[in-house]
Amino acid sequence: MTRTTQDYINEVDKVSAHNYHPLPAVIVKGEGVWVWDVEGKKSIDMLSAYSALNQGHRHPKIIAAAKKQMDTLTLTSRAFHNDQMGPFLAKLTKLSGYDKALPMCTGAEAVETAIKAARRWGYKVKKVPDNKAEIIVCADNFHGRTTTIVGFSTDPVCNGGFGPFTPGFKIIPYGDVKALEAAITPNTVGFMVEPIQGEAGVKMPPDGYLKACYNVTKKNNVLFIADEIQTGLGRTGKLFCYQHEGIKPEIVCVGKALGGGLYPVSAILADDPVMMAAFEWGNHGSTFGGNPLACAIASAALDVIIDEKLIDRSNEMGEYFRGKLRAIKSDKIKEVRGRGLLIAVEMTKEAGHARNYTEKLVASGVLAKETHETTIRFAPPLVITKKEIDWAVERIAKVLA
Ligand SMILES: *Cc1c(COP(=O)(O)O)cnc(C)c1O
C-alpha cells in the first residue's frame, strides 16, 4: 500500500511534538518556485520557508557548491581554521559594508549574539553600570524562539508558560518614534527592530520611521539593531530593508536566505568599535557557526543574489504581483501591502478566519500561510517570473473572490 497524504500527517501527529499546525500538504520535491506533494500534485511556493528560500528551491549553483564542499570538508569547529570562512565573511562584509561579521547558525542565535554584543558594548564603551543594560524592542516583534527572546515577545502564544524571563528589555509600540524617545534612559544600550514586521503580518511602519528612530538612537548613544533575518538579502527590493531609509545600523542580524534554502546560516554584522568591544576569545561561539559547509553554501547563496540580480527582480516582480492582487475584484479584500516580494493581503473581518482561505489556496496549488486572523502573506522565491505570478494569481483570485 502506498502511503497517502493523510498517512503522513497522522504519523507526524503521533510522533512529533504539536508545536506546529502545518497546512495539509506533504511535500516531497522542490525546484525553483515549484514543489510537488506526495500525490504528485504541483504547487507554487508562496511562503519560501519564511524567506529562507529567496534563491528558490535547490538552486543549481548552491547545490553544486554544497556537493563540492561535502566531498572535501564539512566541519572543523572554531578550534581550528578552515579555508571557507574567511572568503565567505570577506564577501558578506564587502557586500554589506561592515568591517566584520560573526557567523552563527539560526536566526535566533544571531539575535542572541546581537543582544550580547549590545550589552558588552554598553558596559565597556558606554560605561553603563554592571547588569543595568536595557534594550528596547517593539510590540508584536518576532525575533526567534529562545527563552530570552520569547521573554520580550508580546504574543502570549509564543511565551505563555515559559517564564521566568531574562530582564533588561523594554517594549514600546511599533511605528512610534516618540515612544522610543521616551523609553531611552542612560542605561539604554540598544534598540532592536524589524524594518517590516513579517511574522506580525507584514506590518509596515510609517515612512521615515526607521530614519527617525536611527536619529534618536544616535542622539542618545544607543545602538540601532536591525533584525533583517526575514527582510534582508533582497526580499524587500534592497539588499537590506533599512536601506530604503538610508540609514546604517550599528548591528544587523541576517539569517534565513543566507543559507540559500539549504542549510541554517546566520550572522551579525557590525563595525569594529562594536564587534571588537563585544567579543574576545572564549566569550561567545557555536559549534557549527562558521563551518566550512555552511560558508561554502552561504557564499554561493550570496553569489546567486548578486549574479541573478534578485534584488532588482524583487522590486520589479513585487510591483507586478501587488498590481495583480489589487486588481482582484473582491469585497473580502481590505488591503494589499508590502515591499518587494514581501506582500500581505489583508482580508476584512467579515471574511472570516484567514486559515479558511489558505487551506483553499493550498488545495488549489498555491502554498501560502496566514498570519493571525486576517492576513495572508505572499512571499515567493525572488526567482519568480511574471508567468509564474500569473499562474498563482489566477488561482488566488478564485479563492479570494
Ligand atoms: C525567522 C526569524 C527569526 C528567527 O530565525 P530562526 O532561524 O527561526 O531562529 C528572527 N527574526 C526574524 C525577523 C525572523 O523572521
The ligand as a Tripos MOL2 file, in Angstrom:
@<TRIPOS>MOLECULE
LIG
   15    15     1     0     0
SMALL
NO_CHARGES

@<TRIPOS>ATOM
      1 C1         12.6450   33.7680   11.3670 C.3       1 LIG1
      2 C2         13.0450   34.9750   12.1220 C.ar      1 LIG1
      3 C3         13.9030   34.8980   13.2330 C.ar      1 LIG1
      4 C4         14.3700   33.5790   13.8120 C.3       1 LIG1
      5 O1         15.0890   32.7880   12.9100 O.3       1 LIG1
      6 P1         15.2560   31.2220   13.2050 P.3       1 LIG1
      7 O2         16.2120   30.7610   12.1410 O.co2     1 LIG1
      8 O3         13.8890   30.6100   13.0670 O.co2     1 LIG1
      9 O4         15.7940   31.0760   14.5790 O.co2     1 LIG1
     10 C5         14.2960   36.0690   13.8420 C.ar      1 LIG1
     11 N1         13.8600   37.2550   13.3970 N.ar      1 LIG1
     12 C6         13.0260   37.3800   12.3360 C.ar      1 LIG1
     13 C7         12.5990   38.7340   11.8780 C.3       1 LIG1
     14 C8         12.5750   36.2360   11.6720 C.ar      1 LIG1
     15 O5         11.7190   36.3510   10.6490 O.3       1 LIG1
@<TRIPOS>BOND
     1     1     2 1
     2     2     3 ar
     3     2    14 ar
     4     3     4 1
     5     3    10 ar
     6     4     5 1
     7     5     6 1
     8     6     7 2
     9     6     8 1
    10     6     9 1
    11    10    11 ar
    12    11    12 ar
    13    12    13 1
    14    12    14 ar
    15    14    15 1
@<TRIPOS>SUBSTRUCTURE
     1 LIG1         1 GROUP 0 **** ****
